[in-house]
Amino acid sequence: MLRINRVSLDDARVLISGARAKAEQIGVPMCIAVTDESGQLVAFERMDGGKVTSSFIAQDKAFTAAGAKRSTESYGVASQPGSPAYGINSSIGGRLMVVAGGLPVVIDGEVVGGIGLSSGTPAQDAECAQAGVDLFLRLSKSLIGKPEV
């Protein structure tokens, strides 16, 4: 039997909150998706003004990051002609994203989820995704070792 660790709905809300705060700070309304470790959607938010097409892209970025256990940006590098993963973006019905903005969520070396953002430039998407992960990790570390109530 396997024991699976994954982000909860409350965790997903924290990830979205951190990403949204950064998106508001840079003035880019985003679509923000959080998946569990297997790439299944846990929570999604489309900020007012977030691009309609970005809804699907954000979800696919989170799916890729969680399922492949790596950033979507790293797939972008590895999927170029002549690189080891050339053409991988056409796998899984085209769901594998190779554009920055998707990050795995890692706790104690284990991928427990993924976050994906879309509506800005790839750099803006990645910056906001990282802000979500950073907030989640900060809050997670502050809870470690505290007894449950």
C-alpha positions in Angstrom: 0.0 0.0 0.0 1.2 3.5 -0.8 1.0 6.5 1.4 0.5 9.6 -0.7 1.2 13.2 0.5 -0.7 15.9 -1.4 -1.7 19.5 -1.1 -5.1 20.1 0.6 -7.7 22.6 -0.5 -6.5 24.9 2.2 -2.9 24.5 0.9 -4.1 25.3 -2.6 -5.7 28.5 -1.3 -2.4 29.6 0.3 -0.6 28.9 -3.0 -3.2 30.9 -4.9 -3.0 33.7 -2.3 0.7 34.2 -2.7 0.6 34.0 -6.5 -2.4 36.5 -6.6 -0.6 39.0 -4.3 2.4 39.0 -6.7 0.2 39.3 -9.7 -1.6 42.3 -8.1 1.8 43.8 -7.2 3.0 43.6 -10.8 -0.4 44.6 -12.2 -1.1 41.5 -14.3 -4.4 39.7 -13.7 -3.6 36.0 -13.8 -5.2 32.6 -14.1 -3.9 30.4 -11.2 -4.3 26.7 -11.0 -3.1 24.3 -8.2 -3.1 20.5 -8.7 -2.3 17.6 -6.4 0.8 15.4 -6.9 -0.8 13.5 -9.8 -1.8 16.7 -11.7 -5.5 16.7 -10.8 -7.0 20.1 -10.2 -7.5 21.1 -6.6 -8.3 24.8 -7.0 -8.4 27.5 -9.6 -8.8 31.2 -9.7 -9.2 33.5 -12.7 -8.5 37.0 -11.5 -10.7 39.7 -13.0 -9.1 40.4 -16.4 -7.3 37.1 -16.6 -7.3 35.9 -20.2 -9.9 33.3 -21.0 -7.4 31.1 -22.9 -5.1 31.2 -20.0 -7.5 29.2 -17.9 -6.5 26.1 -19.7 -2.9 27.0 -20.0 -2.5 27.6 -16.2 -4.1 24.2 -15.5 -1.8 22.4 -18.0 1.2 24.1 -16.5 0.3 22.9 -13.0 -0.5 19.4 -14.4 2.9 19.3 -16.1 4.9 20.6 -13.1 3.3 18.1 -10.7 3.2 15.1 -13.0 6.7 15.5 -14.4 8.1 16.7 -11.1 9.9 19.6 -12.7 9.3 23.2 -13.8 7.6 23.8 -17.2 10.5 26.1 -18.0 12.9 23.2 -17.8 10.8 21.3 -20.3 11.1 24.4 -22.6 14.8 24.0 -22.6 14.8 20.2 -23.0 12.2 20.2 -25.7 14.1 22.3 -28.3 15.3 20.7 -31.5 18.4 18.6 -30.8 17.6 18.4 -27.1 16.8 15.1 -25.3 13.1 15.8 -24.9 12.5 17.3 -28.4 8.8 17.1 -29.2 7.6 16.1 -25.7 5.1 19.0 -25.7 3.0 17.0 -28.1 2.6 14.2 -25.6 -0.5 13.5 -23.5 -2.7 15.2 -26.0 -0.6 18.4 -26.0 -1.1 18.9 -22.2 2.7 19.0 -21.4 3.6 22.6 -21.2 7.0 23.9 -22.2 6.5 27.6 -21.2 7.6 29.0 -17.9 4.9 29.5 -15.2 4.5 26.0 -13.8 6.3 24.8 -10.7 6.1 21.6 -8.6 5.3 22.1 -5.0 7.9 20.2 -3.0 7.9 19.4 0.8 10.8 17.4 2.3 12.0 16.4 -1.2 8.5 15.0 -2.2 6.3 16.6 -4.9 2.9 17.2 -3.2 1.4 19.3 -5.9 1.9 21.8 -8.7 1.0 25.4 -9.4 0.6 27.0 -12.8 0.0 30.6 -13.9 -0.9 32.2 -17.2 -1.8 35.6 -18.6 1.5 37.4 -18.3 4.8 36.9 -20.0 6.5 33.6 -19.2 8.8 35.4 -16.8 5.8 37.1 -15.0 3.9 33.8 -14.8 7.0 32.1 -13.3 7.6 35.0 -10.8 4.0 34.7 -9.6 4.1 30.9 -9.3 7.3 31.2 -7.3 5.6 33.8 -5.0 2.8 31.2 -4.3 5.3 28.5 -3.5 7.3 30.8 -1.3 4.3 31.8 0.8 3.2 28.2 1.1 6.7 27.0 2.2 7.0 29.9 4.7 3.6 29.0 6.3 4.3 25.3 6.2 7.6 25.7 8.0 6.0 27.8 10.7 3.5 24.9 11.4 6.0 22.1 11.5 6.4 20.7 14.9 3.3 22.4 16.3 0.8 20.0 17.9 -2.5 19.6 16.2 -5.4 21.2 18.1 
